[in-house]
Every structure is written in C-alpha cells, then in structure tokens.
C-alpha cells in the first residue's frame, strides 16, 4: 500500500505569492494615481476645489462601501474585543485614515489650485522618497552616507522645482500652495509607513475617513456657495473619487500589507514619472531648471527605493 504524502506550501513560496500580489496591487494603484493630476487639472479649470473634492470623497466612499459590503458577504468576521482595548484600537486606525486620506487629498488639491499643477504634483509625490528615507534610517542601512547624499539631492530637486527657474524668482504659485503640496507628501508618507503595520483591513480603515471627507467638503461647498449643475464634470469628479482616491488607496493599502521584500516602495516611484509625462503630453511645461529638479527628485526616489529593497532582502 502506497503511503501518500501531503506537503504544505513552504513559507518562501507563500512569501513569493504574497510579493507578486503586492506588486500587482501596487501597479494598479500607480496606474490610477498617474491620472489624478491630469483629470484634476481639467476640473479645477472651471470648478472650485471644494466642489471637486466633494465629488471625490463621494466617489471614494461609494467604492469603500461596496468593498466593505462584498467583504461581509465573503464571510469575514470581526474579532471580539474588550471595550477598553477596542476603543483605542478603533481610534488609531481612524486617525491614520483621516491623516492619510483626508489630509493628503485636501492638501494636494489646495496645492493644485494654488500653483502650476505639474510642479505641485512633483512636490506632492516626494512622499515615496520620505517613506524610503524613514524606513532605511529606522532599519540601519548598510550605506548611510550614500543614502543621506541621495536623499539630500532629492530635496535639492524639490527646491529647484519650487524655484521654477523663471526670472530667477521663487514661488511661482503662492506660499500656501507649496506648503500644502509638501504637507500632502508628509501625510501620504505617514500613511504608507503606518498602514502596513495595522491589523485593520483597508476597507474598515478607509470608509470612515471617506465619510468624514464627504461631510467636511460638503460644508466647504456650502461655505463657498457652490452652484451645482449636471454635466460631464460630475462623472469626471466621481472618477477621481472612485479611481485614484478609492481604488488607488485600497490597492496601495493591500499592497503594503502583502509586501514581503520591500519591492512595493520601488513601484511607487513610477507615479511622479507617469503623472508628469501625462501632464506634459496635455500641454503643461516645465522650465529647464524645474526639469533638472524633476530629474533629481525622481532619480533620488528610485535610488533610495532600490537601496531600501536591497537592505530588506539582505536582512
């Protein structure tokens, strides 16, 4: 009688499968995010920031609610928690979602409306550089001096983008716009660092935040006295919410939770490349100084991200 042997998948095989899934989710997020600035620019040309943001958060909330509903029908159950621990465990993900989703998106669109979109986009998408630099510093990199120089060059690039190179003057937009773009990058960097360490599922994390965003931007619209009319802009605004904000954030959150080898961070650096390319094809232009800054920003992001991936794989 032949004895059958049942073997379980090895941990390395499971890890490889998780890494592949993480990369698929990350690429999906980047593909959606690449269209964010282009569609946002077209809407902001004729509509207020508050109106565009309201439509975005409505679209995102609908997507997160649908994902939550599908998850419930899929049989996922919430683990019981005691009241004391449950309260603190609920507040932390809520705060992370508010900072990561509401903070990032509102500040980003304030920047889009306050300065050249192509420059605001480059500054806002320095968050992968911030993420990689923070993780590498915390994980004791093998080549700290090299990484420090690389990160410094990236922020020199940000300074060149801000300067614009026009008539040797800085701040072609207003100061609030540049601060908003940088604040958006900080919020997204914080979210990307923390979300993978939380036990909360992305849909439970993001839906409450999107609903808060709907409420806040609705009040903002009321304050601005927004006039509503039915037109193509409505679908474009909902796309920004359902696509780049809704599915983009969900895919990115899933990618970070599944990532095993630090490879997802490298994929994130495709976002400023793809979005800047689309904006350039639409007619946006950078000066030679700003182009040099963009090259430094993107090149530094890639270099720091590759080093971060190598450091994790080596460990």
Residue pairs with C-beta under 8 A, 6 or more apart in sequence:
15 260
15 261
16 260
18 258
18 259
18 260
19 258
19 259
19 260
19 261
19 263
21 254
21 258
22 254
22 255
22 256
22 258
22 259
22 260
22 263
22 264
23 255
23 263
23 264
23 267
25 251
25 252
25 254
25 255
25 258
26 251
26 252
26 255
26 259
26 264
26 267
26 268
27 267
28 247
28 251
29 247
29 248
29 249
29 251
29 252
29 255
30 267
30 268
30 270
30 271
30 274
31 274
32 243
32 244
32 247
32 248
32 251
33 244
33 248
33 271
33 275
34 270
34 271
34 274
34 275
34 278
35 243
35 244
35 275
35 278
36 240
36 244
36 245
36 248
36 275
37 112
37 117
37 118
37 120
37 121
37 275
37 278
37 279
38 275
38 278
38 279
38 282
39 236
39 239
39 240
39 244
40 52
40 109
40 112
40 117
40 240
41 112
41 117
41 279
41 282
41 284
42 236
43 52
43 233
43 236
43 237
43 240
44 52
44 109
44 112
44 113
44 117
46 233
47 233
47 237
48 221
48 224
48 226
49 109
49 110
49 112
49 113
50 217
50 220
50 221
50 223
50 224
50 226
51 221
51 224
51 226
51 228
51 237
52 109
52 237
52 240
53 105
53 106
53 109
53 213
53 217
53 220
54 214
54 217
54 218
54 220
54 221
54 226
54 237
55 234
55 237
55 238
55 240
55 241
56 105
56 109
56 213
56 217
56 237
56 240
56 241
56 245
57 105
57 210
57 213
57 214
57 217
57 241
57 245
58 214
58 238
58 241
59 237
59 238
59 239
59 240
59 241
59 242
59 243
59 245
59 246
60 101
60 206
60 210
60 213
60 241
60 242
60 245
60 246
60 249
61 207
61 210
61 211
61 213
61 214
61 241
61 246
62 241
62 242
62 246
63 241
63 242
63 246
63 247
63 250
64 203
64 206
64 207
64 210
64 246
64 250
65 207
67 202
67 203
67 250
68 203
68 204
68 207
71 201
71 203
76 201
81 89
89 200
92 198
93 198
93 200
93 204
93 205
94 208
94 209
96 190
96 191
96 194
96 195
96 198
96 205
97 205
97 206
97 208
97 209
98 209
98 212
99 187
99 190
99 191
100 187
100 188
100 190
100 191
100 192
100 194
100 195
100 209
100 249
101 191
101 206
101 209
101 210
101 213
101 245
101 249
102 209
102 212
102 213
102 216
103 183
103 184
103 187
104 184
104 187
104 188
104 191
105 184
105 213
105 245
106 213
106 216
106 217
107 124
107 180
107 181
107 183
107 184
107 187
108 120
108 124
108 180
108 181
108 184
110 176
110 177
110 180
111 120
111 123
111 124
111 173
111 177
111 178
111 180
111 181
111 184
112 120
112 121
113 177
114 120
114 173
114 174
114 176
114 177
114 180
115 172
115 173
115 174
115 177
115 178
115 181
116 164
116 172
116 173
116 284
117 279
117 284
118 276
118 279
118 280
118 284
118 285
118 286
119 161
119 162
119 164
119 172
119 173
119 286
119 290
120 173
120 177
120 180
120 181
121 272
121 275
121 276
121 279
122 158
122 161
122 272
122 276
122 290
122 293
122 294
122 297
123 158
123 161
123 162
123 178
123 181
123 182
123 185
124 181
124 182
124 184
124 185
124 188
125 185
125 271
125 272
125 275
126 154
126 155
126 158
126 182
126 185
126 272
126 297
126 301
127 184
127 185
127 186
127 188
127 189
127 192
127 268
128 189
128 192
128 265
128 268
128 269
128 271
128 272
128 301
128 305
129 151
129 154
129 155
129 297
129 300
129 301
129 304
130 185
130 186
130 189
131 189
131 192
131 193
131 265
131 268
132 265
132 301
132 304
132 305
132 307
132 308
133 147
133 151
133 304
134 189
134 193
135 193
135 262
135 265
135 308
136 147
136 304
136 307
136 308
136 311
137 144
139 308
139 311
139 312
139 315
141 147
141 307
141 308
141 311
142 311
142 314
143 307
146 307
147 304
147 307
150 300
150 303
150 304
150 307
151 300
151 304
153 296
153 299
153 300
154 296
154 297
154 299
154 300
154 301
154 304
156 293
156 296
157 292
157 293
157 294
157 295
157 296
157 297
157 298
157 299
157 300
158 182
158 293
158 297
159 293
160 289
160 290
160 292
160 293
160 296
161 286
161 290
161 293
161 294
161 297
162 170
162 171
162 178
162 293
163 169
163 170
163 289
163 290
163 293
164 170
164 171
164 172
164 287
164 289
164 290
165 287
165 288
165 289
165 290
166 172
166 287
171 178
192 252
192 256
192 268
195 202
195 205
195 253
195 256
195 257
196 256
196 257
196 259
198 205
202 249
202 250
202 253
202 254
202 257
203 250
205 253
206 249
206 250
206 253
210 245
210 246
255 264
255 267
256 264
261 309
261 312
261 313
262 308
262 309
262 311
262 312
262 313
263 309
265 305
265 308
265 309
266 302
266 305
266 306
266 308
266 309
268 301
268 305
269 298
269 301
269 302
269 305
272 294
272 297
272 298
272 301
273 298
276 294
276 298
280 286
286 294
